[in-house]
Amino acid sequence: MTVSTMFHFIATGDLKLMRKLNNWRAPRWIRLWALAATRAGDGWLWALIGIAILLFGREGRFAAVAAAGSAAAVGAALFVSLKRVSGRKRPCEIEPHCWATLLPPDRFSFPSGHTITAFAVSVALGLFYPVLLPFLLFCAVSVALSRILLGMHFFSDVLAGAALGTFLALGAYIVFA
């Protein structure tokens, strides 16, 4: 399979899923969960978790928060650069969504910055505090899925964001642990 064939296959799958989700009248609880998760992914949830760890964490709390913050900061620089290079339109620009009216934070779709940040922070903190990892991953996956459900990103955007965020978190853990 050539690279262009692979990208065509991914884009075709992304468009197919987008059309199904954009026309799906999700139950009210899913709509509320998606909106809450995407708003939590705007950054305030990660800041609150970081503050809680600084206040109540054990000896490694400063290293944990430094690792999560560093991974998130590098992730932000990375997604801003990659979005400019890719120039991929968002699903909500291609086709209207049947229930989500959220405005995107920027023009481009690839990769999902919310997802990069969610996984960078969650995985980094979870490596320092394994007991928190299931909760943190639930939050990160919720943010990622919400971005798809709300028509902000394609499936491949959040997959790339999750992979990049995880990679950054692992690197930050190695540096700060």
Steps between C-alpha positions, in 0.01 A plus 500: 500500500646837398498802730247684283273193496526477878413871543206461260376199698525695829329809354218289353441329835512834681238652268274196529509509882459879502183480291351235729578698815398837356155359425462303823257652748687388810307453825499804726741344752758439228466856372546636854794267568669600170460872571624461859798289390604739226474798738702311762760444229534877454756488780329576830465132595872436448585811703275388787649151499850650501414728793349206691815295444719790613291539816440136589756298305791322656871567462510480117220751447722775356659263251157365400354845437819611322483196272131552422547873444803450279328234292195723459712804406699309238173349378348847455796617293486178299130512419512868400783420256341182366163667447660769284690241297206264451236764429229237540147638520289417801197271458268786601631701201434218256148410608258643760445315826142412600526606867841639591541874458841539660748726324848361442791664685705528179477430126663164453416147605817290497608409766262552791665737747245417770591133464876558499471701821261252662728203440821692574372603842309181583774255408775709661311534829383139483858376475583681825168405664388163357194489727368809315569362152152349435328828597747708298466277192121514529526880490742495205291254298186702580664815366616319186161343428321828566706671232378244245138503619484880488630515142825672596733220386522190289577162659855503362558847654432370850692176442804703398444733796481209745818345360692829504380589851594156631844518337562845652387378843736202487788727403418747776477217753847380401638852542331582834475163679 
